[in-house]
Amino acid sequence: MNRTLLIARREYGAYARTVGFWLSLLAFPLFAVLGGAVPLMIRSSEPVRAVAIVEEGPQASGLAAAVRDSLRNDAERRDARARETAEKAAASTGAPAGPGVAEGAMAGLSRPKMRLVATPTDISTLPAGPEQDAAVRRHLTDETPKEQRLDAVVFLNRADGKPTARVWTARATDDTVEDFIREALNSANRKAVFESAGIDPGVVDQTEAFRADVSVFSPKSASGGEVSFRDKLPAIIGLASGFLLWSLIITGASILLNSVMEEKSNKILEVLLSSASATEILTGKVLGVALLTLTVLAAWGGIGAAALFWFAPEQGGMVGDILLSGGMLAWFGAFMLGGYLMYAVLFAAIGAFCETPRDAQTLMGPIMMILVIPMITMQMALQTPDAPVVRIMSWIPFFTPFLMIARMPSDPPLIEVIGAMAGMFAFALLMVWIAGRAFRAGALSDVKLSWKAFAGAVRGGR
């Protein structure tokens, strides 16, 4: 036992004392924050496109006004959505809806993507043809002075009484203006068809401006009635826990693989075998890396909790209540233990046969392909945690830790949770037995890793 603990302490210290370990530990939360913040920053900082509109002839009369009305209605809908989001956020946290932090943030993210500007005279005065197209190109290129530059020019017309448009855009891949103009013209056509059928134009305008107020109720909500953000939070926590568990287990198992592989190539493993048994070495390494993984979890959890309670204390209180009162932390620990045990001993056994990363690719490729499956399936568990595919796959031991923790907020049957967990731990013990035999054979031989060599080691061959 003393040798096992010494090996565990050595394994832990070999990584915990390095600057690179702590830098990589801090890098994950940083990149996680950036991964969520960068898209929001891009959306909020996206430039508002300057668009000029030209009606091509008398038959196109009224289309420019329809586009302007559509742009104004879109701005009103965005403002209403921002206010509604702020009110819901205030209601879910119990705080008064002040003038605006949430509303201001939503307004910044939902601002209009285009604005209408006066059409340059050299475009509006020229007849349709090559000269007008050349003038349009000049205003869309970077060579044009910035104050005269446009992002798009839209030519409106009617063909057989139906609205049409030609959109010139500065970027060939930018379809924002195209999509908006198409929707605006569709709305204008609907309005014209209704009016031609004798419907009052005021009624048409009211119909176009209508936005349904939809409330969602569920008997499983916290209040037994209307669904709030608090009711959706457990599912988000479950999904985040699944991804976190996946990252922690794979990180720990990969560290163990590289450690054993490095000591195998440097002949350090042979020195260790002269003073400790293969079982003691494997147990010590698994224990040492487990402590390292818990250090990573504590650091990530501490950083996340501090950031959450600093920037969103009300939501932080909700998260803490869900984790503590619902038993999520206990389930997380149990699934982490089983999952880590399965993958850690497997990766350690593979590392015992390898001296270079190229040697490990024989088995690591298929294993990593298998590990991608729960990453994809966990996203289904957010909305349909009891879907047959998710339920069946959560019984497969290799997937159980990730899928079951993601399903826990939906309160799956206890017998199902206990059964899946029992199967996971039974399979983990089988993996310990298999990996122990393979590790012992790999550490004492110079055979290159292959499916045949690995199977022979498990059977007890050399």
C-alpha positions in Angstrom: 0.0 0.0 0.0 2.9 2.4 0.8 4.4 1.8 -2.6 1.0 2.4 -4.3 0.7 5.8 -2.5 4.3 6.7 -3.3 3.6 6.1 -7.0 0.4 8.1 -6.7 2.1 11.0 -5.1 4.9 10.9 -7.7 2.4 10.8 -10.5 0.5 13.7 -9.1 3.6 15.8 -8.4 5.1 15.2 -11.8 2.2 17.2 -13.3 1.1 19.5 -10.5 4.5 21.0 -10.2 4.7 22.1 -13.8 3.8 25.6 -15.0 2.3 24.2 -18.1 -0.3 22.2 -16.2 -1.6 25.2 -14.4 -1.6 27.3 -17.6 -3.6 24.7 -19.4 -5.9 24.3 -16.4 -6.7 28.0 -16.5 -6.8 28.1 -20.3 -10.0 25.9 -20.5 -12.3 28.3 -18.6 -10.8 31.2 -20.5 -11.5 29.6 -23.9 -14.9 28.4 -22.7 -15.8 32.0 -21.8 -14.4 33.3 -25.1 -16.3 30.6 -27.0 -19.5 31.9 -25.6 -18.6 35.6 -25.6 -17.0 35.9 -29.1 -20.2 35.0 -31.0 -22.2 37.6 -28.9 -19.4 40.2 -29.5 -19.5 39.5 -33.2 -23.2 39.9 -33.3 -23.2 43.1 -31.3 -20.4 44.6 -33.2 -21.6 43.6 -36.7 -21.8 46.7 -38.9 -25.2 48.0 -39.9 -25.3 47.7 -43.7 -25.9 50.9 -45.7 -28.5 50.1 -48.4 -29.8 52.2 -51.3 -33.2 51.5 -52.9 -34.1 52.3 -56.5 -37.6 51.8 -57.9 -37.3 51.0 -61.6 -40.2 52.8 -63.2 -43.8 53.7 -62.3 -44.8 50.0 -62.1 -42.5 49.7 -59.1 -44.3 52.5 -57.2 -44.9 51.7 -53.5 -42.3 49.0 -53.1 -39.7 51.2 -51.5 -42.3 52.3 -49.0 -43.1 48.7 -48.3 -39.4 48.0 -47.6 -39.2 51.0 -45.2 -42.4 49.8 -43.4 -41.0 46.3 -43.1 -37.7 47.7 -41.7 -39.6 49.9 -39.1 -41.8 46.9 -38.1 -38.7 44.8 -37.7 -37.1 47.4 -35.4 -40.3 47.5 -33.3 -40.4 43.8 -32.9 -36.7 43.7 -31.9 -37.4 46.4 -29.2 -40.4 44.5 -27.9 -38.4 41.3 -27.8 -35.7 43.0 -25.8 -38.2 44.4 -23.3 -39.9 41.0 -23.0 -36.6 39.3 -22.3 -35.7 41.8 -19.7 -39.1 41.4 -18.0 -38.8 37.6 -18.0 -35.2 37.7 -16.6 -36.4 40.1 -13.8 -39.4 37.8 -13.0 -37.3 34.7 -12.8 -34.8 36.3 -10.4 -37.3 38.2 -8.4 -35.4 41.4 -9.0 -37.1 44.6 -10.2 -36.8 45.2 -14.0 -34.7 48.3 -13.9 -34.1 50.5 -16.9 -31.9 48.3 -18.1 -29.1 46.1 -18.1 -30.8 43.1 -19.7 -32.9 45.2 -22.0 -29.8 47.2 -23.1 -27.8 44.0 -23.7 -30.6 42.5 -25.8 -31.1 45.7 -27.7 -27.4 45.7 -28.6 -27.6 42.1 -29.8 -30.9 42.6 -31.7 -30.2 45.9 -33.4 -31.2 46.2 -37.1 -28.7 44.7 -39.6 -29.4 47.3 -42.3 -30.4 51.0 -42.8 -31.7 52.8 -45.8 -29.7 55.7 -47.2 -30.2 58.2 -50.0 -29.5 56.7 -53.4 -26.5 58.4 -55.1 -27.5 60.6 -58.0 -25.2 58.8 -60.5 -27.2 55.6 -59.9 -30.7 57.0 -59.7 -30.4 59.3 -62.8 -28.9 56.7 -65.2 -31.1 54.4 -67.1 -30.9 50.7 -66.5 -28.0 49.2 -68.4 -24.2 48.9 -68.4 -23.5 52.5 -67.3 -25.8 52.2 -64.3 -24.2 48.8 -63.3 -20.8 50.4 -63.6 -21.9 53.2 -61.2 -23.2 50.6 -58.7 -19.9 48.7 -58.8 -18.0 51.9 -58.0 -20.1 52.5 -54.9 -19.6 48.9 -53.7 -15.9 48.7 -54.0 -13.2 49.6 -51.5 -11.7 52.2 -53.9 -14.7 54.4 -53.3 -14.4 57.0 -50.4 -15.9 55.7 -47.2 -18.6 58.3 -47.0 -19.8 57.3 -50.5 -19.4 53.6 -50.1 -22.5 51.4 -49.9 -23.0 47.8 -48.7 -25.9 47.0 -51.1 -28.0 48.6 -53.8 -31.5 47.2 -54.4 -33.5 47.7 -57.6 -37.2 47.1 -57.1 -39.6 46.3 -60.0 -42.8 44.4 -60.8 -43.1 41.5 -63.3 -46.6 40.4 -64.1 -47.8 42.4 -61.2 -45.6 40.6 -58.7 -42.7 42.4 -56.8 -39.2 41.5 -57.9 -35.8 42.8 -56.9 -32.2 42.8 -58.1 -29.7 43.0 -55.2 -26.2 44.2 -55.7 -24.0 43.5 -52.6 -20.5 44.4 -51.7 -19.8 40.9 -50.5 -20.9 37.9 -52.6 -21.3 35.7 -49.5 -23.5 38.2 -47.5 -27.2 37.3 -48.0 -28.5 39.5 -45.2 -30.0 42.2 -47.4 -31.2 39.6 -49.9 -33.2 37.7 -47.2 -34.7 40.9 -45.8 -35.8 42.2 -49.2 -37.4 38.9 -50.1 -39.4 38.9 -46.8 -40.4 42.5 -47.3 -41.6 41.9 -50.8 -43.5 38.8 -49.8 -45.2 40.8 -47.1 -46.0 43.6 -49.6 -47.5 41.0 -52.0 -49.7 39.5 -49.3 -51.0 42.9 -48.4 -51.7 43.7 -52.1 -53.6 40.4 -52.6 -55.7 41.0 -49.4 -56.5 44.5 -50.5 -57.5 43.4 -54.0 -59.9 40.9 -52.4 -61.7 43.9 -50.7 -60.1 43.6 -47.3 -59.7 46.9 -45.4 -56.0 48.1 -45.6 -56.1 48.9 -41.9 -57.1 45.3 -41.1 -54.1 44.1 -43.2 -51.7 46.4 -41.3 -53.0 45.1 -38.0 -52.7 41.5 -39.1 -49.1 42.1 -40.3 -48.1 43.8 -37.0 -49.7 41.2 -34.7 -47.3 39.3 -32.5 -48.8 36.5 -30.4 -48.2 36.5 -26.7 -47.5 32.9 -25.8 -47.1 31.6 -22.3 -45.9 28.1 -21.5 -47.2 26.0 -18.6 -46.3 22.6 -17.3 -47.3 20.6 -14.2 -43.5 19.9 -13.7 -42.6 23.6 -13.3 -41.5 24.9 -9.9 -44.8 26.7 -9.5 -46.9 24.0 -11.0 -48.0 26.5 -13.6 -46.1 28.8 -15.9 -42.6 27.7 -17.0 -39.8 30.1 -16.1 -36.0 30.2 -16.6 -35.6 28.4 -13.3 -37.5 25.4 -14.8 -35.2 25.2 -17.8 -32.0 25.6 -15.8 -31.7 22.0 -14.6 -31.6 20.7 -18.2 -28.9 23.2 -19.1 -26.9 22.2 -16.0 -27.3 18.5 -16.9 -26.0 19.1 -20.4 -23.1 21.2 -19.1 -22.3 18.4 -16.5 -22.2 15.8 -19.3 -19.8 17.8 -21.3 -17.7 18.7 -18.3 -17.6 15.0 -17.3 -16.5 14.0 -20.8 -13.7 16.6 -20.7 -12.5 15.6 -17.3 -12.5 11.9 -17.9 -10.8 12.1 -21.3 -8.2 14.6 -19.9 -7.3 12.3 -17.0 -7.2 9.2 -19.2 -5.0 11.0 -21.8 -2.6 12.1 -19.1 -2.3 8.5 -17.9 -1.7 7.2 -21.4 1.1 9.7 -22.1 2.6 9.1 -18.7 2.8 5.3 -19.1 3.9 5.7 -22.7 6.7 8.1 -21.8 8.0 5.9 -18.9 7.8 2.8 -21.2 10.0 4.5 -23.8 12.5 5.9 -21.2 12.8 2.5 -19.4 11.5 4.1 -16.2 8.7 1.5 -16.1 11.2 -1.3 -15.9 12.9 0.4 -12.9 9.6 0.8 -11.2 8.8 -2.9 -11.8 12.0 -3.8 -10.0 10.6 -2.4 -6.7 6.8 -2.6 -7.1 4.3 -5.0 -8.8 2.5 -4.2 -12.0 -0.8 -4.0 -10.0 0.7 -1.5 -7.5 2.1 0.6 -10.3 -1.2 0.7 -12.2 -3.2 1.4 -9.1 -0.8 4.2 -8.0 -0.9 5.8 -11.4 -4.6 5.7 -11.7 -5.0 7.1 -8.2 -2.4 9.9 -8.8 -4.1 11.0 -12.0 -7.5 10.8 -10.3 -6.2 13.3 -7.7 -4.9 15.4 -10.6 -8.3 15.3 -12.2 -10.0 16.3 -9.0 -7.6 19.3 -8.8 -8.7 20.3 -12.2 -12.4 19.9 -11.3 -11.9 22.0 -8.1 -10.1 24.7 -10.0 -12.7 24.9 -12.8 -15.6 24.7 -10.4 -14.1 27.4 -8.2 -13.5 29.7 -11.2 -17.0 29.1 -12.6 -18.7 29.6 -9.2 -16.8 32.8 -8.5 -17.6 34.2 -11.9 -21.3 33.2 -11.7 -21.8 34.7 -8.2 -19.9 37.8 -9.2 -21.7 38.6 -12.5 -25.1 36.9 -11.9 -25.7 36.3 -8.2 -29.4 35.4 -8.6 -28.7 32.8 -11.3 -25.8 31.6 -9.2 -28.1 30.9 -6.3 -30.4 28.9 -8.6 -27.5 26.8 -9.8 -26.3 26.1 -6.3 -29.8 25.2 -5.2 -30.2 22.7 -8.1 -26.8 21.1 -7.5 -27.2 20.7 -3.8 -30.9 20.0 -3.3 -31.4 17.7 -6.3 -28.5 15.5 -5.6 -26.8 16.4 -8.8 -23.3 16.6 -7.2 -23.6 13.1 -5.8 -24.7 11.7 -9.1 -21.9 13.6 -10.8 -19.4 12.1 -8.4 -20.7 8.6 -8.9 -20.7 8.7 -12.7 -17.3 10.4 -12.7 -15.8 7.6 -10.6 -17.2 4.9 -12.9 -16.4 6.6 -16.1 -12.8 7.5 -15.0 -12.1 4.0 -13.9 -13.3 2.5 -17.2 -11.3 4.8 -19.4 -8.2 5.4 -17.2 -7.3 1.7 -16.9 -7.9 1.2 -20.6 -5.7 4.0 -21.6 -3.0 2.9 -19.2 -3.0 -0.6 -20.6 -2.7 0.8 -24.1 0.2 3.1 -23.0 2.1 0.0 -21.6 2.4 -1.3 -25.2 3.5 2.0 -26.7 6.7 4.0 -26.9 5.5 6.7 -29.3 2.1 8.3 -30.0 2.2 6.7 -33.4 2.1 3.3 -31.7 -1.0 4.2 -29.8 -3.0 5.2 -32.9 -3.8 1.6 -33.6 -6.4 1.5 -30.8 -6.9 5.1 -30.0 -8.5 6.0 -33.3 -11.5 3.6 -32.9 -11.8 4.5 -29.2 -12.0 8.3 -29.9 -14.6 7.7 -32.6 -16.7 5.9 -30.1 -16.3 8.8 -27.6 -17.7 11.2 -30.2 -21.1 9.5 -30.1 -22.1 10.6 -26.5 -21.0 14.2 -27.4 -23.6 14.2 -30.2 -26.3 12.3 -28.3 -26.1 14.6 -25.2 -27.5 17.4 -27.3 -30.6 15.4 -27.9 -31.0 14.9 -24.1 -31.5 18.7 -23.6 -35.0 18.6 -25.2 -35.9 14.9 -25.4 -34.1 13.2 -22.5 -36.5 10.2 -22.6 -36.2 9.6 -26.4 -35.7 5.8 -27.0 -32.3 6.3 -28.6 -31.1 8.3 -25.6 -32.5 5.8 -23.1 -31.0 2.8 -24.9 -27.6 4.4 -25.3 -27.5 5.5 -21.7 -27.4 1.8 -20.8 -24.2 1.2 -22.8 -21.4 1.4 -20.2 -19.1 3.4 -22.3 -21.8 6.1 -22.7 -23.5 5.8 -19.4 -21.5 8.4 -17.4 -22.2 11.2 -19.9 -25.7 10.4 -21.0 -27.2 9.6 -17.6 -25.8 12.7 -15.9 -27.3 14.7 -18.8 -30.7 13.0 -18.3 -30.8 13.4 -14.5 -32.6 16.7 -14.5 -35.6 15.1 -16.3 -36.0 12.7 -13.3 -35.6 9.3 -15.1 -37.0 6.3 -13.2 -34.8 5.4 -10.2 -34.6 1.8 -11.2 -33.2 2.9 -14.6 -30.6 5.1 -13.0 -29.5 2.4 -10.5 -29.5 -0.3 -13.2 -27.4 1.7 -15.6 -25.0 2.7 -12.8 -24.7 -1.0 -11.7 -23.9 -2.0 -15.3 -21.4 0.8 -15.5 -19.5 -0.3 -12.4 -19.7 -4.0 -13.3 -18.2 -3.2 -16.7 -15.6 -0.9 -15.0 -14.5 -3.8 -12.8 -14.2 -6.0 -15.9 -12.1 -3.3 -17.5 -9.9 -3.2 -14.5 -9.3 -7.0 -14.7 -8.7 -6.8 -18.5 -6.5 -3.8 -18.4 -4.5 -5.1 -15.4 -3.5 -8.2 -17.4 -2.7 -6.2 -20.5 -0.7 -3.6 -18.5 1.3 -6.4 -16.8 2.1 -8.0 -20.2 2.8 -4.7 -22.0 5.1 -3.4 -19.3 7.2 -6.6 -19.4 7.5 -7.0 -23.2 8.7 -5.1 -26.2 5.8 -6.2 -28.4 4.3 -3.4 -30.5 0.6 -2.6 -29.8 -1.9 -4.3 -32.1 -5.3 -5.9 -31.6 -3.7 -9.3 -31.7 -1.0 -8.5 -29.1 -3.6 -6.8 -26.8 -6.0 -9.8 -27.0 -3.1 -12.1 -26.3 -2.1 -10.1 -23.2 -5.7 -10.3 -21.9 -5.7 -14.1 -22.3 -2.5 -14.3 -20.4 -0.1 -14.8 -23.3 3.2 -13.0 -23.9 
